[in-house]
């Protein structure tokens, strides 16, 4: 009995791009920060602390440069919390500038968040 192998039919639908691990969780953490930070320093600090925790979790699923960028962002949100609560000195706006730069880079690495 002859055996025949058939190729799977080609799909006309393009495959969706697979985002690197950690990107979706990082995007959710950053979106939650924007929604929850508000304008009061105490709420900004609480949102920064939660974002730090969420990004640490997102980093568990990430590898390579994406993982390093998520870890850096987590550290920056922790520093932002420290500055907003007075645990360390310094201008919180300096940390926010670093965060904005790293979010832009993470967007590039993840194919936009």
C-alpha positions, 0 to 999 in steps of 0.5 A: 500500500503506497503511502502519500504525504500531503503538504498542509494547505497554505493559509491565506491569513498571515500569522500573527507576530508573537511578542516577546515574553513579558511584553503583554504583562509590562504593557498592562502594568504601564497602562495601570500606572497611567490610569492609577497615578493621579495627581496627588503625590501619595497616589503616584507613589502607591501606583509606582510601587504597584507598577514595580511589583507588576513589572517584576512579575512581567520580568519573570516571563522575559528574556534577553534585552526585553527582560533587562529593559523590564527589570530596569523599568521596575527599578526605576519605578521603585526609585520613583516610589522612594523619591515620592515618599521621601525615602530618598532625596532627588527630583522625581521628574528625573526618574520620570524622564528615565522611565519615559526613555525606557518605555519608548525603548521597550515599545520598540523591543516589543513591537509597540505596547 
